[in-house]
């Protein structure tokens, strides 16, 4: 998720949650092999055996439409230590789609196959290659065509967001539409979309037939969501005091500029306010701040009140 699951957020979420692995924001590939500093920018975990501080493996994700350059960049990522490569055919952003990337390629299953196959053939056999897609671009005419194209190209698994690009992120997610994919493929199918709590997770598994789930916005909004799902709990596993500790960990993380970090924190706090009344109250105090130290002071004061 571009602009949302950056290295700082991955550190926080894997520090508190239990994930089998996580995936970088997508790295855009056009007509060249990217310099190493770009790989380290998107995935600084490459400097520590491609794992977060909590030990969770990080897979490198690419987005593009040039098979030769996707293959070459995937090979470079592996040389730098990437344990797996993921290809993004799900991004619904207009700018991305306008440049023939992300979900717009779902109208061209043969191209999807070509891109996955190029990467699969380029990287060593022990390195998994996976893909993420939506049910389609403007409709679902090619859902199974794309799924088969990805499997036949050699992907190890497929993650499917249970909506088309046209449906965006508007509820509901059509989990039942994943079952034909699950039934048709031999590789593992991972379900994604509108999973906000344990009951959502359970219903998604029942309707889709998928055992494994990908958490996106739900995990950012409710940082202990993975724990709640694993423990079969609908209520929060972490106290607000523990979440305050996570917020301080986040805001003290590395960032290019103070304003960028404060903006990221405000974005996260705004998302958490959907589930935590305390976050809503905190948001009113922090939303107009311009200095990180001021925000940390408010967070520390909130800790003392718990």
C-alpha positions as CSV (number, residue, x, y, z in Angstrom):
1,X,0.0,0.0,0.0
2,X,1.8,3.1,-1.3
3,X,2.4,5.7,1.4
4,X,1.0,3.5,4.2
5,X,3.0,0.5,4.9
6,X,6.5,2.1,4.8
7,X,9.5,0.7,6.8
8,X,8.5,2.6,10.0
9,X,5.0,1.1,9.9
10,X,6.3,-2.4,9.2
11,X,8.5,-2.1,12.2
12,X,5.6,-1.1,14.4
13,X,3.1,-3.6,13.1
14,X,5.5,-6.6,13.2
15,X,6.7,-5.5,16.7
16,X,3.2,-6.0,18.1
17,X,1.6,-8.5,15.6
18,X,2.3,-11.9,14.3
19,X,2.8,-12.0,10.5
20,X,4.2,-14.8,8.4
21,X,5.8,-12.1,6.2
22,X,5.2,-8.6,5.1
23,X,5.6,-6.8,1.7
24,X,7.2,-3.5,0.8
25,X,5.3,-0.7,-0.8
26,X,5.6,-1.2,-4.6
27,X,8.7,-0.1,-6.3
28,X,7.9,1.4,-9.7
29,X,10.0,-0.1,-12.6
30,X,10.1,1.7,-16.0
31,X,13.1,1.4,-18.3
32,X,16.2,0.9,-16.2
33,X,17.7,-1.1,-13.3
34,X,17.3,1.0,-10.2
35,X,20.3,2.0,-8.2
36,X,20.8,0.2,-4.9
37,X,19.9,3.2,-2.8
38,X,16.3,2.9,-4.1
39,X,16.1,-0.7,-3.0
40,X,17.4,0.3,0.5
41,X,15.0,3.3,0.6
42,X,12.0,1.0,0.1
43,X,13.4,-1.9,2.0
44,X,16.0,-0.9,4.5
45,X,15.5,-4.3,6.0
46,X,17.7,-5.7,3.2
47,X,20.6,-4.5,5.4
48,X,19.5,-6.9,8.1
49,X,18.8,-10.1,6.3
50,X,15.5,-8.7,4.9
51,X,13.8,-8.9,8.2
52,X,12.1,-6.3,10.4
53,X,13.5,-5.7,13.9
54,X,11.0,-8.3,15.1
55,X,12.4,-10.9,12.7
56,X,9.5,-10.9,10.2
57,X,10.7,-11.5,6.6
58,X,10.1,-8.7,4.1
59,X,9.3,-9.4,0.5
60,X,10.1,-6.9,-2.2
61,X,7.2,-5.8,-4.4
62,X,7.5,-4.3,-7.9
63,X,5.0,-2.6,-10.2
64,X,5.5,-2.1,-14.0
65,X,4.9,-3.3,-17.5
66,X,8.3,-3.9,-18.9
67,X,9.2,-7.7,-18.6
68,X,12.9,-7.3,-19.1
69,X,13.3,-4.5,-16.6
70,X,11.0,-6.2,-14.0
71,X,13.2,-9.3,-14.4
72,X,16.4,-7.3,-14.1
73,X,15.3,-5.4,-11.0
74,X,14.0,-8.5,-9.4
75,X,17.3,-10.2,-9.9
76,X,19.1,-7.1,-8.4
77,X,16.7,-7.2,-5.4
78,X,17.5,-10.9,-4.8
79,X,21.3,-10.1,-5.0
80,X,20.7,-7.6,-2.2
81,X,19.0,-10.2,-0.1
82,X,15.3,-10.1,-1.0
83,X,13.8,-13.5,0.1
84,X,10.8,-13.3,-2.3
85,X,9.5,-11.1,-5.1
86,X,5.9,-9.9,-5.4
87,X,4.3,-8.3,-8.4
88,X,1.5,-5.7,-8.1
89,X,-1.5,-6.0,-10.4
90,X,-3.9,-4.6,-7.9
91,X,-3.1,-0.9,-7.5
92,X,-6.2,1.2,-8.4
93,X,-4.5,4.6,-8.4
94,X,-5.3,6.7,-11.5
95,X,-1.8,7.9,-12.0
96,X,-0.4,4.4,-11.9
97,X,-3.1,3.0,-14.2
98,X,-2.6,5.9,-16.6
99,X,1.0,4.8,-17.0
100,X,-0.2,1.2,-17.7
101,X,0.7,-0.2,-14.3
102,X,-1.2,-1.9,-11.5
103,X,-4.8,-3.0,-12.0
104,X,-5.2,-1.8,-15.6
105,X,-3.1,-4.7,-16.7
106,X,-5.9,-7.1,-15.6
107,X,-7.6,-6.3,-19.0
108,X,-4.5,-8.0,-20.6
109,X,-4.1,-11.5,-19.0
110,X,-1.4,-12.4,-21.6
111,X,0.7,-9.4,-20.5
112,X,0.2,-10.4,-16.8
113,X,1.5,-13.9,-17.7
114,X,4.5,-12.5,-19.6
115,X,5.5,-10.2,-16.7
116,X,5.2,-13.0,-14.0
117,X,7.0,-15.5,-16.2
118,X,9.9,-13.0,-17.0
119,X,10.5,-12.5,-13.3
120,X,10.1,-16.2,-12.5
121,X,12.7,-17.2,-15.1
122,X,15.1,-14.5,-14.0
123,X,15.4,-15.2,-10.3
124,X,16.9,-18.3,-8.7
125,X,14.5,-21.2,-8.4
126,X,14.5,-21.1,-4.6
127,X,13.2,-17.5,-4.5
128,X,9.4,-17.5,-4.5
129,X,7.6,-15.2,-7.0
130,X,4.1,-14.1,-6.1
131,X,1.5,-11.7,-7.4
132,X,-1.4,-9.6,-6.1
133,X,-4.4,-8.8,-8.2
134,X,-8.0,-7.6,-8.0
135,X,-11.1,-9.3,-9.4
136,X,-10.6,-7.1,-12.5
137,X,-10.2,-3.6,-13.8
138,X,-13.7,-2.2,-14.7
139,X,-15.4,-5.6,-14.6
140,X,-14.7,-9.3,-13.8
141,X,-14.5,-10.6,-17.3
142,X,-10.9,-11.8,-16.9
143,X,-10.8,-12.9,-13.3
144,X,-10.0,-16.5,-13.9
145,X,-8.0,-15.8,-17.0
146,X,-5.6,-13.6,-14.9
147,X,-5.5,-16.1,-12.1
148,X,-4.6,-18.9,-14.5
149,X,-2.1,-16.7,-16.2
150,X,-0.3,-16.0,-12.9
151,X,-0.3,-19.6,-11.9
152,X,0.9,-20.9,-15.3
153,X,3.7,-18.3,-15.3
154,X,5.1,-20.0,-12.2
155,X,3.9,-17.9,-9.3
156,X,4.2,-19.6,-5.9
157,X,0.9,-18.0,-4.6
158,X,-1.6,-15.4,-5.5
159,X,-3.2,-12.7,-3.3
160,X,-6.6,-11.4,-4.5
161,X,-8.2,-8.2,-3.3
162,X,-11.9,-9.0,-3.5
163,X,-13.0,-6.0,-5.6
164,X,-12.4,-4.6,-9.0
165,X,-10.5,-1.4,-9.6
166,X,-13.9,0.3,-10.4
167,X,-15.2,-0.8,-7.0
168,X,-12.1,0.8,-5.3
169,X,-12.2,0.5,-1.6
170,X,-16.0,1.0,-1.2
171,X,-17.6,-1.8,1.0
172,X,-18.4,-4.5,0.6
173,X,-15.6,-6.8,-0.5
174,X,-16.9,-9.7,-2.5
175,X,-15.2,-12.6,-0.7
176,X,-17.5,-15.2,-2.3
177,X,-16.0,-14.2,-5.7
178,X,-12.6,-15.6,-4.5
179,X,-14.0,-19.2,-4.2
180,X,-14.0,-19.9,-7.9
181,X,-10.3,-18.8,-8.0
182,X,-9.5,-20.9,-5.0
183,X,-11.2,-23.9,-6.6
184,X,-9.5,-23.5,-9.9
185,X,-5.9,-23.0,-8.9
186,X,-3.4,-25.5,-7.5
187,X,-1.3,-22.7,-5.9
188,X,-2.3,-21.1,-2.7
189,X,-4.8,-18.2,-2.9
190,X,-4.7,-15.5,-0.2
191,X,-7.8,-13.4,0.5
192,X,-7.7,-9.6,1.0
193,X,-10.1,-6.8,1.5
194,X,-12.4,-5.4,4.2
195,X,-10.9,-7.5,7.0
196,X,-11.3,-5.3,10.1
197,X,-11.8,-7.8,12.9
198,X,-11.8,-11.4,13.8
199,X,-15.4,-11.9,12.6
200,X,-14.5,-10.4,9.2
201,X,-11.6,-12.8,9.0
202,X,-13.7,-15.8,9.8
203,X,-16.5,-14.8,7.4
204,X,-13.9,-14.1,4.6
205,X,-12.4,-17.6,5.1
206,X,-15.8,-19.2,5.0
207,X,-17.0,-17.4,1.9
208,X,-13.8,-17.5,-0.1
209,X,-12.5,-20.9,0.9
210,X,-9.1,-19.3,1.5
211,X,-7.3,-20.2,4.7
212,X,-4.7,-17.4,4.5
213,X,-5.4,-13.7,4.7
214,X,-3.6,-10.6,3.7
215,X,-4.1,-7.6,6.1
216,X,-3.8,-4.1,4.8
217,X,-5.7,-1.1,6.1
218,X,-7.2,-3.2,8.8
219,X,-3.8,-3.9,10.4
220,X,-2.9,-0.2,10.3
221,X,-6.2,0.9,11.8
222,X,-6.1,-1.8,14.5
223,X,-2.4,-2.6,15.1
224,X,-3.1,-5.7,17.1
225,X,-5.5,-7.1,14.4
226,X,-3.3,-10.1,13.5
227,X,-3.1,-11.1,17.2
228,X,-6.9,-10.8,17.5
229,X,-7.4,-13.0,14.5
230,X,-4.9,-15.7,15.7
231,X,-6.4,-15.7,19.2
232,X,-10.0,-15.7,17.8
233,X,-10.9,-12.5,19.7
234,X,-13.1,-9.7,18.4
235,X,-12.0,-7.3,21.1
236,X,-8.6,-5.5,21.3
237,X,-5.6,-7.5,22.5
238,X,-3.6,-4.4,23.4
239,X,-4.5,-1.7,25.9
240,X,-4.5,2.0,24.8
241,X,-1.4,2.5,27.0
242,X,0.4,-0.2,24.9
243,X,-0.8,1.5,21.7
244,X,0.6,4.8,23.0
245,X,4.0,3.1,23.3
246,X,3.7,2.0,19.7
247,X,2.9,5.5,18.6
248,X,5.9,6.9,20.3
249,X,8.0,4.2,18.7
250,X,6.6,5.2,15.3
251,X,7.0,8.9,15.6
252,X,10.6,8.5,16.8
253,X,11.4,6.4,13.7
254,X,13.7,7.6,10.9
255,X,12.3,10.0,8.4
256,X,13.7,12.4,5.8
257,X,11.9,15.5,7.3
258,X,10.1,16.4,10.4
259,X,7.0,17.5,8.5
260,X,6.9,14.2,6.6
261,X,7.0,12.1,9.8
262,X,4.4,14.3,11.5
263,X,2.2,13.9,8.5
264,X,2.5,10.2,8.5
265,X,1.7,10.0,12.2
266,X,-1.4,12.2,11.7
267,X,-2.5,9.9,8.9
268,X,-2.1,6.9,11.1
269,X,-3.8,8.5,14.1
270,X,-6.7,9.5,11.9
271,X,-7.1,5.9,10.8
272,X,-7.0,4.6,14.4
273,X,-9.6,7.1,15.4
274,X,-12.2,4.9,13.6
275,X,-11.7,2.2,16.2
276,X,-10.3,3.9,19.3
277,X,-12.2,6.8,21.1
278,X,-8.9,7.7,22.7
279,X,-7.3,8.2,19.3
280,X,-10.1,10.6,18.3
281,X,-9.5,12.6,21.5
282,X,-5.7,12.6,20.8
283,X,-6.3,13.6,17.2
284,X,-8.0,16.9,18.2
285,X,-4.9,17.8,20.2
286,X,-2.3,16.9,17.5
287,X,-3.9,17.7,14.2
288,X,-2.6,21.2,14.0
289,X,0.9,20.6,15.5
290,X,4.0,21.3,13.3
291,X,6.8,19.9,15.6
292,X,7.4,16.2,16.5
293,X,8.6,17.2,20.0
294,X,5.2,18.8,20.7
295,X,3.4,15.6,19.6
296,X,5.7,13.4,21.7
297,X,5.1,15.7,24.7
298,X,1.3,15.1,24.3
299,X,1.8,11.4,23.9
300,X,4.0,11.1,27.0
301,X,1.4,13.2,29.0
302,X,-1.3,10.8,27.8
303,X,0.8,7.9,29.0
304,X,1.1,9.4,32.5
305,X,-2.7,9.7,32.7
306,X,-3.3,6.0,32.0
